[in-house]
């Protein structure tokens, strides 16, 4: 029996969706809009699995709409372009990240400054209302339709499966490294957490020529941090002596942890004028002691993804400097197990779903 979702738009689509806050995914028939004059339609080949997919699936942030088709690290090949599209053509390799729209008004400073990610009317790739009142659906699906202004070009020769995590994990750490001036050779930058975001922060920082120390609660990650990812040093955050010895030695820290954790030990690691930048999104508020900030003119800041111009810049930089995520490619029917493993941090370091070869429409 057809669902209401199939009749919202004329183009039939197929993916995997959660129907409620259990977050359990299963096959789902739905629909996409026809290609408008500024749209790019593409066949999805790969989609990365982000920790925020879990938050959205379980409605832990409080605004998820169901049925929910996750996925905002989407890579594919263009099958159709609208009459006014001039950036892309059929056959191009493209990607869509965390957003598919913003107000784009002349009066919007963020949109005018290529910071669409901070537009108050930014539209997430999945799980929210689109401008026409329908729900946006993400990349755990066979096809995608998006405004060309929210589509990026994948550089020639860059592996498509590896490109997927760059569209969220990559830009989420690249943007603050650049914006907060932590991309200068000779600086000392710490990276807290060594998951999907953290390992990309290490790789981009090293590509910038920065000295990198991984800060982790897990001593067993030392070898992979240094030998696999190229970090210069490894600091165990629960080791009081190690933390004490490193006091005041960091120019900046990128904190990628999405779980509740203390900030005071991290603030103490900063030099005067140092910056602690939060890119993880814990469900509960963190405690922020003010006195250590005052005594060193230190900054605690935040950052989320990046604008479209910067996202394209990031992918081009990654291709030029051979910055690629460490991935585990999985079939779509493994996704529920993959999400359970992700919750246990049992992945090195990003799951990528092979949509093109494993997503088969239900009969």
DOLUMTOR-762190 format. One record per residue (C-alpha): y, z, x. Coordinates in nm, 3 decimals. Example, Ala and Ser with C-alpha at 12.3 -4.5 7.8 and 13.67 -1.06 7.14 Angstrom:
<recs>
+---------+---------+---------+
|      c2 |      c3 |      c1 |
+---------+---------+---------+
|  -0.450 |   0.780 |   1.230 |
|  -0.106 |   0.714 |   1.367 |
+---------+---------+---------+
</recs>
This chain:
<recs>
+---------+---------+---------+
|      c2 |      c3 |      c1 |
+---------+---------+---------+
|   0.000 |   0.000 |   0.000 |
|   0.342 |  -0.095 |   0.137 |
|   0.584 |   0.180 |   0.232 |
|   0.954 |   0.183 |   0.159 |
|   1.024 |   0.131 |   0.529 |
|   0.870 |  -0.217 |   0.511 |
|   1.131 |  -0.331 |   0.261 |
|   1.445 |  -0.204 |   0.434 |
|   1.463 |  -0.515 |   0.653 |
|   1.291 |  -0.853 |   0.634 |
|   1.126 |  -0.862 |   0.978 |
|   0.788 |  -0.690 |   0.988 |
|   0.727 |  -0.458 |   1.279 |
|   0.450 |  -0.228 |   1.394 |
|   0.447 |   0.084 |   1.606 |
|   0.341 |   0.446 |   1.622 |
|   0.537 |   0.714 |   1.435 |
|   0.542 |   1.083 |   1.354 |
|   0.579 |   1.169 |   0.987 |
|   0.681 |   1.533 |   1.028 |
|   0.762 |   1.808 |   1.278 |
|   0.399 |   1.829 |   1.393 |
|   0.502 |   1.543 |   1.619 |
|   0.162 |   1.378 |   1.591 |
|   0.189 |   0.999 |   1.624 |
|  -0.018 |   0.741 |   1.440 |
|   0.006 |   0.368 |   1.354 |
|   0.301 |   0.275 |   1.136 |
|   0.417 |  -0.044 |   0.964 |
|   0.793 |  -0.075 |   0.928 |
|   1.067 |  -0.336 |   0.961 |
|   1.350 |  -0.456 |   1.183 |
|   1.663 |  -0.639 |   1.081 |
|   1.697 |  -1.013 |   1.124 |
|   1.882 |  -1.124 |   1.437 |
|   2.256 |  -1.105 |   1.369 |
|   2.509 |  -1.319 |   1.553 |
|   2.553 |  -1.062 |   1.832 |
|   2.192 |  -0.946 |   1.845 |
|   1.913 |  -0.991 |   2.095 |
|   1.554 |  -0.975 |   1.968 |
|   1.276 |  -0.911 |   2.217 |
|   0.904 |  -0.851 |   2.238 |
|   0.844 |  -0.504 |   2.377 |
|   0.621 |  -0.499 |   2.685 |
|   0.664 |  -0.143 |   2.817 |
|   0.817 |   0.183 |   2.700 |
|   0.862 |   0.501 |   2.900 |
|   0.777 |   0.844 |   2.760 |
|   1.064 |   1.091 |   2.794 |
|   1.056 |   1.469 |   2.748 |
|   1.328 |   1.428 |   2.487 |
|   1.076 |   1.230 |   2.281 |
|   0.896 |   1.560 |   2.230 |
|   1.216 |   1.741 |   2.130 |
|   1.288 |   1.467 |   1.876 |
|   0.931 |   1.443 |   1.746 |
|   0.928 |   1.817 |   1.671 |
|   1.292 |   1.818 |   1.550 |
|   1.376 |   2.084 |   1.808 |
|   1.737 |   1.965 |   1.819 |
|   1.768 |   1.972 |   1.441 |
|   1.871 |   1.616 |   1.353 |
|   1.552 |   1.406 |   1.366 |
|   1.482 |   1.172 |   1.074 |
|   1.127 |   1.080 |   0.973 |
|   0.925 |   0.867 |   0.995 |
|   1.016 |   0.877 |   1.364 |
|   0.922 |   0.601 |   1.609 |
|   1.017 |   0.736 |   1.955 |
|   1.095 |   0.552 |   2.274 |
|   1.425 |   0.484 |   2.451 |
|   1.307 |   0.337 |   2.780 |
|   1.225 |  -0.005 |   2.642 |
|   1.150 |  -0.318 |   2.841 |
|   1.068 |  -0.662 |   2.703 |
|   1.122 |  -1.036 |   2.699 |
|   1.383 |  -1.205 |   2.480 |
|   1.243 |  -1.407 |   2.189 |
|   1.563 |  -1.485 |   1.998 |
|   1.939 |  -1.450 |   2.038 |
|   2.220 |  -1.457 |   1.782 |
|   2.468 |  -1.744 |   1.757 |
|   2.744 |  -1.556 |   1.943 |
|   2.529 |  -1.405 |   2.219 |
|   2.635 |  -1.526 |   2.563 |
|   2.485 |  -1.268 |   2.798 |
|   2.119 |  -1.345 |   2.735 |
|   1.884 |  -1.630 |   2.654 |
|   1.524 |  -1.662 |   2.535 |
|   1.283 |  -1.568 |   2.813 |
|   1.512 |  -1.317 |   2.986 |
|   1.368 |  -0.980 |   3.090 |
|   1.577 |  -0.708 |   2.928 |
|   1.589 |  -0.340 |   2.844 |
|   1.731 |  -0.098 |   2.589 |
|   1.792 |   0.266 |   2.673 |
|   1.903 |   0.570 |   2.477 |
|   2.166 |   0.410 |   2.254 |
|   2.197 |   0.100 |   2.038 |
|   2.552 |   0.136 |   1.913 |
|   2.895 |   0.298 |   1.929 |
|   3.221 |   0.248 |   1.740 |
|   3.359 |  -0.005 |   1.996 |
|   3.707 |   0.039 |   1.847 |
|   4.022 |  -0.032 |   2.046 |
|   4.133 |   0.322 |   1.967 |
|   3.820 |   0.481 |   2.122 |
|   3.897 |   0.584 |   2.477 |
|   3.530 |   0.632 |   2.565 |
|   3.425 |   0.288 |   2.444 |
|   3.722 |   0.128 |   2.619 |
|   3.631 |   0.305 |   2.942 |
|   3.269 |   0.179 |   2.926 |
|   3.153 |   0.532 |   2.837 |
|   2.986 |   0.440 |   2.510 |
|   2.743 |   0.728 |   2.563 |
|   3.029 |   0.971 |   2.491 |
|   3.158 |   0.791 |   2.182 |
|   3.157 |   1.031 |   1.883 |
|   2.988 |   0.755 |   1.681 |
|   2.725 |   0.669 |   1.942 |
|   2.399 |   0.565 |   1.773 |
|   2.074 |   0.681 |   1.929 |
|   1.794 |   0.428 |   1.971 |
|   1.567 |   0.619 |   1.734 |
|   1.552 |   0.898 |   1.481 |
|   1.906 |   0.872 |   1.338 |
|   2.098 |   0.675 |   1.074 |
|   2.217 |   0.328 |   1.172 |
|   2.541 |   0.178 |   1.039 |
|   2.356 |   0.024 |   0.744 |
|   2.202 |   0.358 |   0.644 |
|   1.851 |   0.282 |   0.766 |
|   1.670 |   0.485 |   1.033 |
|   1.674 |   0.361 |   1.391 |
|   1.328 |   0.306 |   1.537 |
|   1.246 |   0.317 |   1.908 |
|   1.026 |   0.141 |   2.156 |
|   0.680 |   0.268 |   2.068 |
|   0.670 |  -0.059 |   1.875 |
|   0.602 |  -0.430 |   1.914 |
|   0.955 |  -0.567 |   1.886 |
|   1.317 |  -0.463 |   1.918 |
|   1.648 |  -0.595 |   1.786 |
|   1.973 |  -0.470 |   1.940 |
|   2.335 |  -0.567 |   1.983 |
|   2.374 |  -0.755 |   2.313 |
|   2.633 |  -0.500 |   2.426 |
|   2.359 |  -0.236 |   2.441 |
|   2.104 |  -0.451 |   2.622 |
|   2.069 |  -0.463 |   3.002 |
|   1.929 |  -0.734 |   3.225 |
|   1.631 |  -0.650 |   3.444 |
|   1.680 |  -0.795 |   3.796 |
|   1.451 |  -1.077 |   3.900 |
|   1.133 |  -0.952 |   4.062 |
|   1.172 |  -0.587 |   3.965 |
|   0.842 |  -0.456 |   3.819 |
|   0.885 |  -0.429 |   3.442 |
|   0.666 |  -0.120 |   3.402 |
|   0.866 |   0.063 |   3.670 |
|   1.196 |  -0.050 |   3.517 |
|   1.133 |   0.138 |   3.192 |
|   1.203 |   0.498 |   3.309 |
|   1.527 |   0.388 |   3.475 |
|   1.680 |   0.341 |   3.130 |
|   1.686 |   0.716 |   3.067 |
|   1.553 |   0.914 |   3.363 |
|   1.721 |   0.683 |   3.611 |
|   2.068 |   0.663 |   3.459 |
|   2.066 |   1.034 |   3.366 |
|   2.063 |   1.134 |   3.734 |
|   2.240 |   0.830 |   3.884 |
|   2.551 |   0.882 |   3.670 |
|   2.629 |   1.243 |   3.773 |
|   2.552 |   1.174 |   4.138 |
|   2.815 |   0.901 |   4.128 |
|   3.071 |   1.065 |   3.898 |
|   3.075 |   1.402 |   4.073 |
|   3.095 |   1.245 |   4.417 |
|   2.749 |   1.356 |   4.526 |
|   2.663 |   1.008 |   4.653 |
|   2.829 |   1.034 |   4.994 |
|   2.618 |   1.025 |   5.311 |
|   2.612 |   1.361 |   5.486 |
|   2.641 |   1.574 |   5.173 |
|   2.369 |   1.826 |   5.087 |
|   2.241 |   1.799 |   4.730 |
|   1.979 |   2.012 |   4.559 |
|   1.750 |   1.888 |   4.284 |
|   1.609 |   2.150 |   4.047 |
|   1.277 |   2.050 |   3.893 |
|   1.048 |   1.772 |   4.004 |
|   0.955 |   1.591 |   3.685 |
|   1.062 |   1.258 |   3.544 |
|   1.432 |   1.325 |   3.601 |
|   1.399 |   1.526 |   3.920 |
|   1.194 |   1.277 |   4.114 |
|   1.443 |   1.002 |   4.028 |
|   1.731 |   1.226 |   4.141 |
|   1.559 |   1.265 |   4.478 |
|   1.507 |   0.891 |   4.513 |
|   1.861 |   0.791 |   4.418 |
|   2.018 |   1.063 |   4.632 |
|   1.815 |   0.950 |   4.933 |
|   1.916 |   0.589 |   4.865 |
|   2.280 |   0.706 |   4.879 |
|   2.214 |   0.861 |   5.220 |
|   2.237 |   1.220 |   5.101 |
|   2.045 |   1.517 |   5.244 |
|   1.817 |   1.637 |   4.963 |
|   1.648 |   1.969 |   4.898 |
|   1.409 |   2.008 |   4.606 |
|   1.436 |   2.348 |   4.435 |
|   1.119 |   2.439 |   4.245 |
|   0.915 |   2.729 |   4.114 |
|   0.595 |   2.550 |   4.224 |
|   0.505 |   2.580 |   4.596 |
|   0.229 |   2.320 |   4.553 |
|   0.492 |   2.050 |   4.499 |
|   0.628 |   2.078 |   4.852 |
|   0.410 |   1.809 |   5.010 |
|   0.475 |   1.551 |   4.740 |
|   0.849 |   1.627 |   4.738 |
|   0.881 |   1.565 |   5.110 |
|   0.603 |   1.317 |   5.190 |
|   0.592 |   1.108 |   4.872 |
|   0.952 |   1.123 |   4.751 |
|   1.133 |   1.161 |   5.082 |
|   1.313 |   1.492 |   5.025 |
|   1.440 |   1.660 |   5.342 |
|   1.365 |   2.020 |   5.243 |
|   1.187 |   2.225 |   4.979 |
|   1.307 |   2.556 |   4.840 |
|   1.096 |   2.791 |   4.627 |
|   1.337 |   2.940 |   4.375 |
|   1.123 |   3.251 |   4.323 |
|   1.123 |   3.330 |   4.697 |
|   1.412 |   3.571 |   4.745 |
|   1.423 |   3.530 |   5.123 |
|   1.433 |   3.150 |   5.106 |
|   1.705 |   3.154 |   4.843 |
|   1.907 |   3.411 |   5.038 |
|   1.886 |   3.201 |   5.353 |
|   2.017 |   2.897 |   5.164 |
|   2.315 |   3.076 |   5.006 |
|   2.633 |   2.870 |   5.017 |
|   2.475 |   2.561 |   5.171 |
|   2.480 |   2.300 |   4.892 |
|   2.762 |   2.061 |   4.805 |
|   2.605 |   1.999 |   4.466 |
|   2.295 |   2.058 |   4.258 |
|   2.145 |   1.838 |   3.986 |
|   1.957 |   2.066 |   3.743 |
|   1.695 |   1.868 |   3.550 |
|   1.505 |   2.160 |   3.393 |
|   1.475 |   2.162 |   3.014 |
|   1.326 |   2.512 |   2.990 |
|   1.519 |   2.840 |   2.986 |
|   1.600 |   2.949 |   3.343 |
|   1.859 |   3.162 |   3.528 |
|   2.171 |   2.991 |   3.661 |
|   2.302 |   3.267 |   3.890 |
|   2.059 |   3.191 |   4.177 |
|   2.164 |   2.825 |   4.165 |
|   2.535 |   2.902 |   4.157 |
|   2.483 |   3.122 |   4.462 |
|   2.344 |   2.827 |   4.656 |
|   2.669 |   2.631 |   4.619 |
|   2.941 |   2.609 |   4.882 |
|   3.298 |   2.672 |   4.773 |
|   3.401 |   2.388 |   4.541 |
|   3.031 |   2.309 |   4.485 |
|   2.911 |   2.157 |   4.160 |
|   2.608 |   2.251 |   3.951 |
|   2.545 |   1.963 |   3.710 |
|   2.317 |   2.018 |   3.412 |
|   2.120 |   1.718 |   3.289 |
|   1.822 |   1.899 |   3.137 |
|   1.858 |   2.013 |   2.777 |
|   1.709 |   2.360 |   2.714 |
|   1.663 |   2.453 |   2.348 |
|   1.824 |   2.796 |   2.396 |
|   2.160 |   2.883 |   2.554 |
|   2.159 |   2.976 |   2.922 |
|   2.349 |   3.272 |   3.064 |
|   2.646 |   3.175 |   3.279 |
|   2.790 |   3.450 |   3.501 |
|   3.161 |   3.375 |   3.552 |
|   3.243 |   3.597 |   3.851 |
|   3.049 |   3.386 |   4.107 |
|   3.234 |   3.077 |   3.981 |
|   3.573 |   3.239 |   4.023 |
|   3.497 |   3.359 |   4.375 |
|   3.414 |   3.010 |   4.503 |
|   3.602 |   2.773 |   4.274 |
|   3.262 |   2.645 |   4.173 |
|   3.191 |   2.411 |   3.882 |
|   2.914 |   2.409 |   3.625 |
|   2.918 |   2.074 |   3.450 |
|   2.707 |   1.851 |   3.231 |
|   2.621 |   1.483 |   3.207 |
|   2.416 |   1.263 |   2.979 |
|   2.286 |   0.911 |   3.049 |
|   2.569 |   0.666 |   3.124 |
|   2.771 |   0.385 |   2.975 |
|   2.636 |   0.033 |   2.958 |
|   2.830 |  -0.096 |   3.258 |
|   2.704 |   0.190 |   3.473 |
|   2.348 |   0.148 |   3.344 |
|   2.345 |  -0.214 |   3.456 |
|   2.496 |  -0.107 |   3.788 |
|   2.220 |   0.153 |   3.828 |
|   1.939 |  -0.098 |   3.764 |
|   2.091 |  -0.346 |   4.005 |
|   2.125 |  -0.071 |   4.269 |
|   1.762 |   0.032 |   4.213 |
|   1.644 |  -0.327 |   4.263 |
|   1.855 |  -0.371 |   4.577 |
|   1.740 |  -0.045 |   4.735 |
|   1.382 |  -0.052 |   4.603 |
|   1.424 |   0.268 |   4.402 |
|   1.126 |   0.285 |   4.168 |
|   0.987 |   0.573 |   3.962 |
|   0.635 |   0.700 |   4.013 |
|   0.454 |   0.609 |   3.692 |
|   0.123 |   0.639 |   3.511 |
|   0.069 |   0.344 |   3.277 |
|  -0.118 |   0.432 |   2.957 |
|  -0.240 |   0.257 |   2.640 |
|  -0.064 |   0.341 |   2.314 |
|  -0.367 |   0.516 |   2.166 |
|  -0.347 |   0.772 |   2.450 |
|   0.006 |   0.875 |   2.354 |
|  -0.073 |   1.205 |   2.178 |
|  -0.277 |   1.319 |   2.477 |
|   0.000 |   1.205 |   2.709 |
|   0.255 |   1.415 |   2.518 |
|   0.029 |   1.721 |   2.552 |
|   0.003 |   1.656 |   2.925 |
|   0.379 |   1.609 |   2.949 |
|   0.433 |   1.954 |   2.799 |
|   0.215 |   2.094 |   3.079 |
|   0.404 |   1.889 |   3.341 |
|   0.073 |   1.714 |   3.408 |
|   0.214 |   1.375 |   3.507 |
|   0.347 |   1.230 |   3.831 |
|   0.606 |   1.158 |   3.722 |
|   0.656 |   0.940 |   3.416 |
|   0.422 |   0.798 |   3.156 |
|   0.485 |   0.435 |   3.066 |
|   0.313 |   0.284 |   2.763 |
|   0.171 |  -0.065 |   2.809 |
|   0.294 |  -0.185 |   2.471 |
|   0.237 |  -0.555 |   2.534 |
|  -0.135 |  -0.525 |   2.602 |
|  -0.240 |  -0.225 |   2.393 |
|  -0.032 |  -0.210 |   2.074 |
|  -0.229 |  -0.401 |   1.812 |
|  -0.109 |  -0.428 |   1.450 |
|  -0.321 |  -0.251 |   1.189 |
|  -0.509 |  -0.469 |   0.948 |
+---------+---------+---------+
</recs>
